[in-house]
Amino acid sequence: MAVHLLIRRLSLLVCLLSVQWAIGQESDSAAPVWGYRCVNSRCQKVALDDEPTRDKAVSLSVCRLYCDGVFGSVWPRPTGDFRLGNNLIRVNPAAIEFQWGERYEALNKYWDESVERFRGQLLKKAAGEEIRSGGKKVAVKVEVSEDTMTLNHETDESYKLVIRGAEGEEVQVTIEAQNYFGARHALETLAQLMVFDDIRNELQVVADVEIQDVPTYPHRGLALDTSRNYVSVSAIKKTIDALAMVKMNVFHWHITDSQSFPLVIKSQPTLHTFGAYSRKQIYTATDVQDIVQYALARGVRVIPELDAPAHVGEGWEKTNLTTCFNFQPWTKYCVEPPCGQLDPTKDKVYDVLEDIYREMNAMFTHSDVFHMGGDEVSLSCWNSSVEVQQWMKAQGWGLEESDFLKLWNHFQTKALERLDKSLTDKRPIVMWTSRLTEEPYVDKYLDSDRYIIQIWTTGDDPKIAALLEKGYKLIMSNYDALYLDCGFAGWVQGGNNWCSPYIGWQKVYNNDLKSLGGQYASQILGAEAALWTEQADHHSLDGRFWPRVSALAERLWTDPSEGWQSADSRMLVHRERLVENGIAAESLQPQWCLQNEGECPIVQAP
């Protein structure tokens, strides 16, 4: 009996020791075994196998921040004077206080939302690890000169950010900006200058910083189609969060098309009732206003697009105001199913449009631009209607291209009159490149003082130079570099889709707008990456956009003279930052390349 008891006790002791050993092993394995040192402006991986090495090494995030010596890991790269010190200071994330030099009552809710977002970004840096208590207090003083929340092409988005922390009891941060938007951008930069050291479990900030920063282009945007496939409100908001991280300032919302009409127009309820994919897949006025305010707090304005006279169909059939809706074979009448265009000869078309414009302008506040589409108008669609033909003949017109362009101008003129009735200003109108924006029609029908042309042709298209020479301002979305739906399987045919191949972030980054504009480059307001959602929805949105839109963000903010190679290692760090903040950005390289800087690219930066 005693022997059995002894054996049992020994077994329990062995089991207990095994558990303690396993716990010890788990604890040891959880401790970092690799750190980094800055060697020749690159972060070099070192084993933390002794105390002296552990004391001198830092985490990868810390090393990448200061090792470059010029730009750190800030994205997009600042454009003005930039000084980044080599020392970091441990800070207490629970002791960050904000002081507004002159508090403007109208800005309070926006400031509060930005500060809350900033604090959340800091906590996400630890990736679930507990940040060690202690560290210096951070005092952030913000000075803005204006209380305006106007965000347009003339808004001054510059800022100055200064960090002093080498001496004294606290880290002192000063932000100076002309308005809320510049100050908000400075907060994004400050968040990037604070990193989590996973060797010491500390939040650290660069001790000595001075940045003067201003964007190169005033129009830095993303165009999203939410009609081919519905995109949830939460996915749109997450996209806007990511836009804010890289200081993009435009969300261009292509909200309706021939496949669906998800926008609720109370005065024309049949449009969404019969045009939405389901009762739940709609956008109410409350949804839109919520998104507009959410975006504004993040430095993004929402520009609405109601594409017309083409790209209309579902929802419109009950109005009896369309031609060639869902005609077959569709290839004769449009570029993708279902076909559909408004009938410009019917006066009721303009009554319905006036209702839509009025309600849209009440929803999409804080935008001084309206996008009227004008994309892919099919003359054969109009020519398929006997009623349209008879109306044109009654005007003394023929049925040639020039006559159908007269019809298009008739539509555009009357639609614009109805849009202007719902506005208090004559705001700029954006239209896509089309036959109407080409010679000999563009001079005759589109006033260069009123219309901005959005380019979706290739970057080397001579039509770009022709428009610039005529004095038009342009927004670039050349599909050979900025269409993010390119390179996937064809959905109406075999093989790949029409604009293949896939466009990598490198091509987006190298899409130099100044080269595209030549001597008239000053007339280019900026650019938008575009995603048409025939093959995407909110489940795949992040991967389509990110980090490729980040490449565009640096092109538009910084306009770097160097190619993508000089940004390669920084892009890897930035992609991790997107993921850290809940953005499911595509992976660009094996993680080994992130941890072994400069070892992977075949072509080295100059």
ChimeraX attribute file (.defattr): number of C-alpha atoms within 10 A of each C-alpha:
attribute: neighborCount
match mode: 1-to-1
recipient: residues
	/A:1	6
	/A:2	7
	/A:3	8
	/A:4	9
	/A:5	10
	/A:6	11
	/A:7	12
	/A:8	12
	/A:9	12
	/A:10	12
	/A:11	12
	/A:12	12
	/A:13	12
	/A:14	12
	/A:15	12
	/A:16	12
	/A:17	12
	/A:18	12
	/A:19	12
	/A:20	12
	/A:21	12
	/A:22	12
	/A:23	12
	/A:24	12
	/A:25	11
	/A:26	11
	/A:27	10
	/A:28	11
	/A:29	10
	/A:30	9
	/A:31	12
	/A:32	14
	/A:33	14
	/A:34	18
	/A:35	26
	/A:36	25
	/A:37	21
	/A:38	18
	/A:39	11
	/A:40	9
	/A:41	15
	/A:42	19
	/A:43	27
	/A:44	18
	/A:45	19
	/A:46	15
	/A:47	13
	/A:48	20
	/A:49	11
	/A:50	9
	/A:51	9
	/A:52	9
	/A:53	16
	/A:54	19
	/A:55	12
	/A:56	11
	/A:57	22
	/A:58	24
	/A:59	21
	/A:60	25
	/A:61	20
	/A:62	27
	/A:63	24
	/A:64	26
	/A:65	26
	/A:66	23
	/A:67	21
	/A:68	19
	/A:69	15
	/A:70	14
	/A:71	18
	/A:72	19
	/A:73	26
	/A:74	20
	/A:75	24
	/A:76	28
	/A:77	24
	/A:78	19
	/A:79	18
	/A:80	15
	/A:81	10
	/A:82	17
	/A:83	15
	/A:84	21
	/A:85	17
	/A:86	15
	/A:87	13
	/A:88	20
	/A:89	19
	/A:90	25
	/A:91	23
	/A:92	19
	/A:93	22
	/A:94	14
	/A:95	14
	/A:96	15
	/A:97	12
	/A:98	15
	/A:99	12
	/A:100	13
	/A:101	13
	/A:102	12
	/A:103	14
	/A:104	14
	/A:105	8
	/A:106	11
	/A:107	16
	/A:108	11
	/A:109	11
	/A:110	20
	/A:111	20
	/A:112	12
	/A:113	13
	/A:114	21
	/A:115	16
	/A:116	11
	/A:117	15
	/A:118	16
	/A:119	14
	/A:120	13
	/A:121	18
	/A:122	18
	/A:123	18
	/A:124	15
	/A:125	22
	/A:126	18
	/A:127	13
	/A:128	8
	/A:129	13
	/A:130	11
	/A:131	19
	/A:132	14
	/A:133	13
	/A:134	14
	/A:135	19
	/A:136	19
	/A:137	19
	/A:138	23
	/A:139	17
	/A:140	19
	/A:141	16
	/A:142	22
	/A:143	21
	/A:144	20
	/A:145	13
	/A:146	13
	/A:147	15
	/A:148	14
	/A:149	17
	/A:150	16
	/A:151	22
	/A:152	17
	/A:153	16
	/A:154	9
	/A:155	15
	/A:156	17
	/A:157	24
	/A:158	20
	/A:159	26
	/A:160	22
	/A:161	22
	/A:162	20
	/A:163	24
	/A:164	17
	/A:165	23
	/A:166	15
	/A:167	9
	/A:168	9
	/A:169	11
	/A:170	19
	/A:171	24
	/A:172	19
	/A:173	21
	/A:174	18
	/A:175	24
	/A:176	21
	/A:177	23
	/A:178	19
	/A:179	23
	/A:180	30
	/A:181	28
	/A:182	24
	/A:183	25
	/A:184	26
	/A:185	27
	/A:186	27
	/A:187	22
	/A:188	21
	/A:189	23
	/A:190	20
	/A:191	18
	/A:192	21
	/A:193	22
	/A:194	23
	/A:195	24
	/A:196	24
	/A:197	21
	/A:198	22
	/A:199	18
	/A:200	16
	/A:201	16
	/A:202	23
	/A:203	26
	/A:204	21
	/A:205	25
	/A:206	24
	/A:207	22
	/A:208	20
	/A:209	19
	/A:210	17
	/A:211	20
	/A:212	17
	/A:213	24
	/A:214	19
	/A:215	26
	/A:216	17
	/A:217	19
	/A:218	23
	/A:219	22
	/A:220	28
	/A:221	29
	/A:222	26
	/A:223	22
	/A:224	22
	/A:225	22
	/A:226	27
	/A:227	26
	/A:228	21
	/A:229	18
	/A:230	22
	/A:231	23
	/A:232	17
	/A:233	17
	/A:234	11
	/A:235	16
	/A:236	18
	/A:237	16
	/A:238	17
	/A:239	22
	/A:240	25
	/A:241	23
	/A:242	22
	/A:243	26
	/A:244	21
	/A:245	25
	/A:246	24
	/A:247	30
	/A:248	31
	/A:249	27
	/A:250	27
	/A:251	23
	/A:252	22
	/A:253	18
	/A:254	23
	/A:255	21
	/A:256	26
	/A:257	25
	/A:258	25
	/A:259	24
	/A:260	29
	/A:261	30
	/A:262	28
	/A:263	25
	/A:264	24
	/A:265	21
	/A:266	14
	/A:267	12
	/A:268	16
	/A:269	13
	/A:270	18
	/A:271	24
	/A:272	26
	/A:273	19
	/A:274	18
	/A:275	27
	/A:276	24
	/A:277	19
	/A:278	13
	/A:279	11
	/A:280	9
	/A:281	19
	/A:282	24
	/A:283	21
	/A:284	16
	/A:285	18
	/A:286	11
	/A:287	14
	/A:288	20
	/A:289	17
	/A:290	16
	/A:291	20
	/A:292	22
	/A:293	18
	/A:294	19
	/A:295	23
	/A:296	24
	/A:297	21
	/A:298	27
	/A:299	28
	/A:300	28
	/A:301	29
	/A:302	29
	/A:303	22
	/A:304	24
	/A:305	22
	/A:306	21
	/A:307	21
	/A:308	24
	/A:309	24
	/A:310	24
	/A:311	29
	/A:312	25
	/A:313	28
	/A:314	26
	/A:315	22
	/A:316	23
	/A:317	18
	/A:318	13
	/A:319	13
	/A:320	12
	/A:321	21
	/A:322	24
	/A:323	26
	/A:324	23
	/A:325	24
	/A:326	18
	/A:327	17
	/A:328	13
	/A:329	11
	/A:330	17
	/A:331	12
	/A:332	13
	/A:333	26
	/A:334	25
	/A:335	13
	/A:336	14
	/A:337	19
	/A:338	23
	/A:339	28
	/A:340	31
	/A:341	25
	/A:342	24
	/A:343	24
	/A:344	24
	/A:345	18
	/A:346	16
	/A:347	11
	/A:348	14
	/A:349	20
	/A:350	21
	/A:351	13
	/A:352	15
	/A:353	19
	/A:354	20
	/A:355	17
	/A:356	23
	/A:357	23
	/A:358	18
	/A:359	17
	/A:360	21
	/A:361	17
	/A:362	15
	/A:363	19
	/A:364	22
	/A:365	17
	/A:366	19
	/A:367	19
	/A:368	20
	/A:369	20
	/A:370	22
	/A:371	23
	/A:372	21
	/A:373	24
	/A:374	22
	/A:375	18
	/A:376	17
	/A:377	23
	/A:378	21
	/A:379	19
	/A:380	14
	/A:381	24
	/A:382	26
	/A:383	17
	/A:384	14
	/A:385	14
	/A:386	11
	/A:387	15
	/A:388	21
	/A:389	17
	/A:390	15
	/A:391	15
	/A:392	18
	/A:393	13
	/A:394	10
	/A:395	8
	/A:396	9
	/A:397	16
	/A:398	14
	/A:399	15
	/A:400	10
	/A:401	12
	/A:402	13
	/A:403	16
	/A:404	21
	/A:405	17
	/A:406	16
	/A:407	21
	/A:408	20
	/A:409	18
	/A:410	14
	/A:411	21
	/A:412	19
	/A:413	14
	/A:414	16
	/A:415	21
	/A:416	17
	/A:417	13
	/A:418	20
	/A:419	22
	/A:420	16
	/A:421	13
	/A:422	17
	/A:423	14
	/A:424	7
	/A:425	9
	/A:426	13
	/A:427	15
	/A:428	14
	/A:429	17
	/A:430	22
	/A:431	24
	/A:432	23
	/A:433	22
	/A:434	18
	/A:435	17
	/A:436	22
	/A:437	22
	/A:438	14
	/A:439	12
	/A:440	11
	/A:441	15
	/A:442	16
	/A:443	14
	/A:444	11
	/A:445	17
	/A:446	19
	/A:447	12
	/A:448	17
	/A:449	11
	/A:450	13
	/A:451	17
	/A:452	24
	/A:453	25
	/A:454	26
	/A:455	24
	/A:456	23
	/A:457	18
	/A:458	16
	/A:459	22
	/A:460	13
	/A:461	13
	/A:462	11
	/A:463	17
	/A:464	24
	/A:465	18
	/A:466	14
	/A:467	23
	/A:468	21
	/A:469	13
	/A:470	11
	/A:471	14
	/A:472	21
	/A:473	23
	/A:474	26
	/A:475	23
	/A:476	29
	/A:477	24
	/A:478	23
	/A:479	20
	/A:480	21
	/A:481	25
	/A:482	29
	/A:483	22
	/A:484	25
	/A:485	24
	/A:486	22
	/A:487	17
	/A:488	16
	/A:489	15
	/A:490	15
	/A:491	12
	/A:492	11
	/A:493	9
	/A:494	8
	/A:495	12
	/A:496	16
	/A:497	17
	/A:498	15
	/A:499	16
	/A:500	17
	/A:501	13
	/A:502	17
	/A:503	19
	/A:504	16
	/A:505	23
	/A:506	17
	/A:507	18
	/A:508	24
	/A:509	26
	/A:510	19
	/A:511	23
	/A:512	18
	/A:513	21
	/A:514	15
	/A:515	12
	/A:516	19
	/A:517	20
	/A:518	11
	/A:519	12
	/A:520	17
	/A:521	17
	/A:522	15
	/A:523	18
	/A:524	23
	/A:525	20
	/A:526	25
	/A:527	28
	/A:528	28
	/A:529	24
	/A:530	24
	/A:531	22
	/A:532	19
	/A:533	21
	/A:534	15
	/A:535	14
	/A:536	20
	/A:537	20
	/A:538	17
	/A:539	10
	/A:540	14
	/A:541	21
	/A:542	21
	/A:543	15
	/A:544	19
	/A:545	25
	/A:546	23
	/A:547	27
	/A:548	24
	/A:549	25
	/A:550	26
	/A:551	24
	/A:552	31
	/A:553	31
	/A:554	25
	/A:555	28
	/A:556	28
	/A:557	25
	/A:558	20
	/A:559	22
	/A:560	20
	/A:561	10
	/A:562	12
	/A:563	17
	/A:564	20
	/A:565	18
	/A:566	14
	/A:567	20
	/A:568	21
	/A:569	22
	/A:570	22
	/A:571	24
	/A:572	21
	/A:573	19
	/A:574	21
	/A:575	20
	/A:576	18
	/A:577	20
	/A:578	21
	/A:579	15
	/A:580	16
	/A:581	19
	/A:582	13
	/A:583	21
	/A:584	19
	/A:585	20
	/A:586	17
	/A:587	14
	/A:588	15
	/A:589	11
	/A:590	10
	/A:591	10
	/A:592	10
	/A:593	15
	/A:594	21
	/A:595	19
	/A:596	16
	/A:597	19
	/A:598	17
	/A:599	12
	/A:600	15
	/A:601	13
	/A:602	8
	/A:603	8
	/A:604	12
	/A:605	13
	/A:606	7
